[in-house]
Amino acid sequence: MERSHWNAKEEWSELVAPPELEERLRTALNRGNPHIRTRRRFTAGLRIAVAIIAVTLVVSNQYHALAYYGKKLLGYEIISDGTLKKLIDRGWGQSLDKRVTLANGTEFVLDGIMSDDNQLILYYTLIPPSGKPATDVIDSLVFLDVSGYQTKSSSTKGGGFSVQGGGENVFRFSAFEPVSPLAKNLTLTYMDYSLGADQRQMKQLTFPYHPDEAMTTQIKQSIDKSLTLDNSTLTFKSITATPTMTLIEGSIQGENQLLLSNKLLDVGLIANGQPVSRSSSQTNNRTGDVYGFSIDYDAIPENLHSLQLKVRTFPVYRNTLQRLPLTELNIPLSLEGQAIRLLKIVHDIEGTKITLEMDEDVFLKELSLETKDGLVPLKKVVDSKYVKRADGGDNKIEMLLFDTSLKPEYLQIKEMVYSERYGKTIDIPLK
């Protein structure tokens, strides 16, 4: 595990001049005027010289880092929370102050960046033209990517916004995939929507990048542990923990992409016995029936004693024909142990509408109505909403439209996905 920049103070106190440097200094001092060459003066001179050279070496190596963490990105603590807010409060972030004017006169100010092995974050301000409210320019930009030497980083997510400066300025941030440590300059490609979508313009902004100022990675190692759950294999491949976030990458072998649903796949990260907040998850790629995924969490503690992954729920996929009778309303029926309630059946000019209520983690696919004349496939989902249960959980209510005026007898369901609780734990060794 690498030491982070917050240990810099200890590194200063531990500086020792190399032995060969000390010997050269001793020889040089011994060549001075013999009448003033006393041991006390020699010792004092040697110590001063060694200290000056040692400090010079450190300053030359750490100058950018000291400047990097020395200036706070003012205003952005309001739109940041958790990990990013702590970093801003500590004064982390490279100041840029790169300014361009958008098509409608709005000033786009790239205030600064944060960078590590997980992501690049841009912090920027939008200053509208005189007399124009800040709320009118909030969505003036769409970021596409950041490019540079061995770098083509797509935009991954945008942050919130805050209107400040007496309601005159808009503060925002946006995250990108990590950039190459060999890049010296980066170019932001963006769409200028300030005059509207029909007059949008693609533009670029180039800014300097100091890779030696990127924040230190705390953990970057393989996990390579798998669990077999309900005929599917869940594999955790790696962990990358940096000051801005913690990234878990893995794969699921299964028959349906719904297995990667945020709600169905509930994996918690536990650090020092405490849960780490989860921010998002993404599907990365697919090879056959193996889906890659990544899960983002907040940063883990600096003083780490234990680290675990806990699989709380895992998706179950069923590809067997189920028949739901459509005879009684408001009676919970069990399919694969999941309660499904028929709320109403309505015939109108559009066709037949079936309204069902079920747990939010239940997904029904390949639906058809059984009528006396045969099967009628689902035309579309007319409406979907969520309601609170008495136990605090959420149910999903869906209205399904079928193109028929005939009386339905059964609802056929060929595919079904739902979550099942497991509570399995994987220990991540700290190397």
C-alpha positions in Angstrom: 0.0 0.0 0.0 1.4 3.4 -1.0 1.7 6.3 1.4 -0.5 9.2 0.6 0.3 12.9 0.2 -1.0 13.6 3.7 2.2 11.9 5.0 4.4 14.5 3.4 5.1 16.2 6.8 6.6 13.0 8.2 8.8 12.6 5.0 10.3 16.0 5.6 11.3 15.1 9.1 12.9 11.9 7.9 15.2 13.4 5.2 18.8 12.2 5.3 21.5 13.3 2.9 23.0 10.5 0.9 26.4 9.3 2.3 28.3 10.2 -0.9 26.9 13.7 -0.7 28.0 14.2 2.9 31.5 12.9 2.1 31.9 15.4 -0.8 30.7 18.3 1.4 33.2 17.2 4.1 36.1 17.2 1.6 35.1 20.6 0.2 34.9 22.2 3.6 38.2 20.7 4.6 39.9 22.5 1.7 39.0 25.9 3.2 41.4 28.3 5.1 43.3 26.2 7.7 43.4 29.1 10.1 39.6 29.1 10.6 39.0 25.4 10.1 38.0 24.4 13.6 35.9 21.3 14.3 32.9 23.4 15.5 32.9 25.5 12.4 33.3 22.5 10.2 30.4 20.7 11.9 28.1 23.7 11.7 29.0 24.4 8.1 28.5 20.8 7.2 25.1 20.7 8.8 24.0 23.9 7.1 25.2 22.8 3.7 23.5 19.4 4.0 20.3 21.0 5.2 20.3 23.5 2.3 20.9 20.8 -0.3 18.4 18.4 1.3 15.7 21.1 1.3 16.6 22.0 -2.3 16.2 18.4 -3.3 12.8 18.1 -1.7 11.5 21.4 -2.9 12.5 20.5 -6.5 10.7 17.2 -6.2 7.6 18.4 -4.3 7.2 22.0 -5.5 4.2 21.3 -7.7 2.6 19.1 -5.0 2.9 21.9 -2.4 1.4 24.4 -4.8 -1.2 21.8 -5.9 -2.6 21.3 -2.4 -2.0 24.8 -1.2 -4.9 26.6 -3.0 -8.5 25.8 -2.3 -11.1 25.5 -5.0 -13.4 28.1 -3.5 -17.2 27.8 -3.8 -17.3 24.1 -4.8 -17.6 22.7 -1.2 -21.3 23.7 -1.5 -22.0 21.3 -4.4 -19.8 18.5 -3.1 -20.5 16.1 -0.3 -18.7 13.2 1.3 -15.3 12.4 -0.1 -15.0 15.3 -2.6 -16.1 17.9 0.0 -13.3 16.7 2.3 -10.7 17.0 -0.4 -11.9 20.5 -1.3 -11.9 21.5 2.4 -8.3 20.3 2.6 -7.3 22.5 -0.3 -6.6 19.7 -2.8 -7.0 20.6 -6.5 -4.9 22.1 -9.2 -5.9 25.7 -10.0 -6.2 26.6 -13.7 -8.4 29.7 -14.3 -8.7 29.0 -18.0 -11.4 31.3 -19.5 -13.4 31.2 -22.8 -16.6 33.0 -23.9 -19.5 30.9 -25.2 -21.6 31.8 -28.2 -24.2 33.8 -26.2 -21.6 35.8 -24.2 -21.5 33.5 -21.2 -18.0 33.2 -19.7 -16.9 29.6 -19.1 -14.1 29.4 -16.5 -12.3 26.2 -15.9 -11.2 26.8 -12.3 -9.3 23.6 -11.5 -9.1 19.9 -11.6 -8.6 16.9 -9.3 -6.9 13.8 -10.7 -6.0 10.3 -9.6 -6.0 6.7 -10.9 -9.8 6.5 -10.8 -11.0 9.7 -12.4 -10.3 13.3 -13.5 -12.7 15.9 -12.1 -13.2 19.3 -13.7 -14.5 22.2 -11.7 -15.9 25.1 -13.6 -17.9 28.3 -13.3 -20.5 29.8 -15.8 -20.8 33.6 -15.6 -23.8 34.8 -17.7 -23.9 38.0 -19.7 -25.0 41.1 -17.9 -28.7 41.1 -17.2 -29.1 37.4 -17.9 -30.1 35.2 -14.8 -27.6 32.4 -13.9 -30.4 29.8 -14.1 -30.6 30.4 -17.9 -27.0 29.2 -18.5 -26.9 26.1 -16.2 -27.2 23.7 -19.2 -25.1 25.6 -21.6 -22.4 22.9 -21.9 -22.2 19.2 -22.7 -18.8 17.7 -22.1 -17.7 14.9 -24.5 -14.2 13.9 -23.6 -10.7 14.9 -22.5 -7.8 14.0 -24.8 -4.1 14.2 -24.7 -1.0 12.0 -25.0 -2.2 8.4 -24.7 -5.5 9.8 -23.4 -9.1 9.7 -24.6 -11.2 9.9 -21.5 -15.0 10.0 -21.8 -17.3 11.9 -19.6 -18.7 9.6 -16.9 -20.9 11.8 -14.8 -21.8 15.4 -13.9 -22.2 16.9 -10.5 -24.8 19.2 -9.1 -24.8 23.0 -9.4 -24.9 26.0 -7.1 -25.9 29.5 -8.0 -23.7 31.9 -6.1 -22.2 35.4 -6.2 -25.6 37.0 -5.5 -27.2 34.7 -8.0 -24.8 35.7 -10.8 -22.5 32.6 -11.2 -23.1 28.9 -11.6 -20.6 26.4 -10.0 -20.5 22.9 -11.5 -18.2 19.9 -11.7 -17.9 16.9 -14.1 -16.0 13.6 -13.9 -14.1 11.8 -16.7 -12.2 8.5 -17.0 -8.6 8.8 -15.7 -5.9 10.3 -17.9 -2.4 9.2 -18.8 0.4 10.1 -16.4 2.5 10.9 -19.5 0.2 13.7 -20.6 1.5 17.3 -20.2 -1.5 19.1 -21.8 -5.1 18.0 -22.0 -7.9 19.1 -24.3 -11.5 19.3 -23.3 -14.0 18.8 -26.2 -17.5 20.1 -25.4 -20.7 21.2 -27.1 -21.7 24.8 -26.7 -25.5 24.8 -26.3 -25.7 28.5 -25.1 -27.7 29.5 -28.2 -29.9 26.4 -28.1 -29.7 22.9 -29.5 -30.3 24.0 -33.1 -27.2 26.3 -33.0 -24.9 24.1 -30.9 -21.2 24.2 -31.6 -18.4 21.8 -30.9 -15.5 23.5 -29.3 -12.2 22.7 -27.5 -10.2 24.1 -24.6 -6.6 23.1 -23.9 -5.1 23.3 -20.4 -1.8 22.3 -18.8 -1.7 19.1 -16.8 1.0 18.2 -14.2 1.0 14.4 -13.8 3.3 14.7 -10.8 0.5 16.5 -9.0 -2.0 13.7 -9.3 -3.2 12.3 -5.9 -1.6 9.1 -4.7 -3.3 5.8 -5.0 -4.0 4.1 -1.7 -4.7 0.6 -2.9 -4.5 -0.9 -6.4 -4.6 -4.7 -6.4 -6.4 -7.8 -7.7 -9.1 -9.5 -5.7 -9.9 -12.5 -8.0 -12.6 -14.1 -5.8 -15.8 -15.6 -7.1 -19.2 -16.7 -5.7 -21.6 -19.1 -7.3 -25.1 -17.9 -6.7 -28.3 -19.4 -8.3 -26.5 -20.8 -11.3 -24.6 -17.5 -11.9 -21.0 -16.7 -11.1 -20.2 -13.4 -9.5 -16.5 -12.5 -9.7 -14.7 -9.6 -8.1 -11.6 -8.8 -10.1 -9.9 -5.8 -8.6 -10.0 -2.8 -6.3 -8.5 0.7 -6.9 -8.8 3.0 -3.9 -7.8 6.7 -4.4 -8.5 9.9 -2.6 -11.6 10.7 -4.8 -13.3 7.3 -4.8 -13.0 3.5 -4.5 -13.6 1.4 -7.6 -14.5 -2.3 -7.6 -14.4 -4.1 -10.9 -15.8 -7.5 -11.7 -18.1 -9.6 -13.8 -21.3 -11.7 -13.7 -21.9 -14.8 -15.8 -25.6 -15.0 -16.5 -28.3 -15.1 -19.1 -29.8 -11.6 -18.7 -28.4 -8.1 -18.4 -31.0 -7.3 -15.7 -28.6 -9.2 -13.4 -26.6 -6.0 -13.3 -29.5 -3.8 -12.1 -28.4 -1.4 -9.3 -31.3 -2.6 -7.1 -30.9 -6.3 -7.7 -27.1 -6.5 -7.2 -26.5 -5.0 -3.8 -22.8 -5.2 -2.9 -21.6 -3.3 0.1 -18.0 -2.2 0.8 -17.1 -2.5 4.5 -13.9 -0.7 5.8 -12.8 -1.0 9.4 -16.2 -2.6 10.1 -18.1 0.4 8.8 -20.1 0.7 5.5 -18.7 2.9 2.7 -21.3 4.9 0.8 -22.0 3.6 -2.7 -22.4 6.2 -5.5 -23.1 4.3 -8.7 -22.5 1.2 -10.8 -22.0 0.7 -14.5 -22.0 -2.1 -17.1 -18.6 -2.1 -18.9 -18.6 -4.8 -21.5 -20.1 -8.1 -22.5 -18.4 -11.3 -23.8 -20.9 -14.1 -24.5 -23.0 -14.4 -21.3 -20.4 -12.7 -19.1 -21.2 -9.0 -18.2 -18.5 -6.8 -16.9 -19.4 -4.2 -14.2 -17.8 -1.6 -12.0 -19.1 -0.1 -8.7 -18.1 3.2 -7.3 -17.9 4.0 -3.6 -16.6 6.9 -1.5 -13.0 6.9 -0.5 -11.9 4.4 2.2 -10.3 5.6 5.5 -6.6 6.6 5.5 -5.8 4.3 8.4 -7.2 1.0 7.1 -7.3 -2.2 9.2 -9.8 -4.4 7.4 -11.7 -4.4 4.1 -14.6 -6.6 3.0 -17.2 -6.9 0.3 -20.7 -8.0 1.4 -23.1 -9.4 -1.2 -26.4 -8.6 0.5 -28.7 -9.4 -2.5 -28.2 -11.1 -5.8 -30.4 -11.3 -8.8 -32.2 -14.5 -9.7 -33.2 -15.2 -13.3 -36.0 -17.6 -14.3 -36.7 -18.6 -17.9 -39.7 -20.8 -17.3 -43.4 -20.2 -18.3 -45.6 -18.8 -15.5 -49.3 -18.2 -15.7 -51.0 -15.6 -13.6 -54.8 -16.0 -13.4 -56.7 -12.8 -14.0 -59.9 -13.6 -12.1 -59.6 -11.9 -8.7 -58.5 -8.4 -7.9 -56.3 -7.3 -4.9 -55.4 -10.9 -4.0 -51.6 -11.4 -3.8 -50.5 -14.3 -5.9 -47.1 -16.0 -5.6 -44.8 -16.5 -8.5 -41.4 -18.0 -7.6 -42.1 -16.8 -4.1 -42.7 -13.2 -5.2 -46.0 -11.6 -4.4 -47.8 -10.1 -7.4 -51.2 -8.4 -7.0 -53.7 -7.7 -9.8 -55.1 -4.2 -9.2 -57.5 -3.7 -12.1 -58.4 -4.6 -15.7 -59.7 -1.9 -18.0 -61.0 -2.1 -21.6 -60.9 1.1 -23.6 -60.3 2.4 -27.2 -56.6 1.6 -26.9 -57.1 -2.1 -25.9 -56.9 -4.0 -22.6 -54.9 -2.5 -19.7 -53.7 -4.7 -16.9 -52.4 -3.0 -13.7 -50.1 -5.0 -11.5 -48.3 -4.3 -8.1 -45.1 -6.1 -7.1 -41.9 -5.5 -5.3 -39.6 -3.0 -6.9 -37.0 -5.7 -7.5 -39.3 -7.9 -9.6 -39.0 -7.6 -13.4 -41.4 -9.5 -15.7 -40.5 -10.0 -19.4 -42.0 -11.7 -22.5 -45.6 -11.0 -21.4 -48.7 -12.1 -23.3 -52.4 -12.3 -22.5 -54.3 -15.6 -22.9 -57.7 -15.1 -24.6 -60.2 -17.5 -26.1 -58.6 -16.6 -29.5 -55.0 -17.2 -28.5 -52.1 -15.2 -27.2 -51.8 -11.4 -27.4 -48.3 -10.0 -26.8 -47.6 -6.9 -24.7 -47.8 -3.7 -26.7 -46.2 -1.4 -24.2 -45.9 -0.3 -20.6 -48.2 2.6 -20.3 -47.2 3.8 -16.8 -44.8 2.8 -14.0 -44.6 4.3 -10.5 -43.4 3.4 -7.0 -45.3 3.4 -3.7 -44.2 2.9 -0.1 -45.1 -0.2 1.8 -46.0 -0.3 5.4 -42.6 -1.9 6.2 -40.8 1.0 4.6 -39.9 -0.8 1.3 -41.0 0.1 -2.2 -43.5 -1.5 -4.5 -43.8 -1.0 -8.2 -47.1 -0.4 -9.9 -47.2 -1.0 -13.7 -49.9 -0.5 -16.2 -49.6 -2.9 -19.2 -51.3 -2.4 -22.6 -52.4 -5.3 -24.8 -54.0 -4.8 -28.3 -57.2 -6.7 -27.7 -60.8 -6.2 -26.6 -61.3 -9.8 -25.6 -61.6 -10.9 -22.0 -58.2 -12.1 -20.7 -58.0 -15.3 -18.8 -54.3 -15.5 -17.9 -51.2 -13.4 -18.1 -48.3 -15.5 -19.4 -44.8 -14.6 -18.2 -41.8 -16.3 -19.9 -39.0 -14.5 -18.1 -38.7 -13.2 -14.5 -35.9 -11.6 -12.6 -36.0 -10.8 -8.9 -33.5 -10.3 -6.0 -32.7 -12.8 -3.3 -30.9 -12.2 0.0 -27.6 -13.9 0.6 -25.4 -12.0 3.0 -22.1 -13.5 1.8 -18.8 -11.8 2.7 -15.5 -11.7 0.9 -12.4 -10.5 2.7 -10.0 -8.3 0.7 -6.4 -8.8 2.0 -4.4 -5.7 2.6 -1.0 -5.9 0.9 
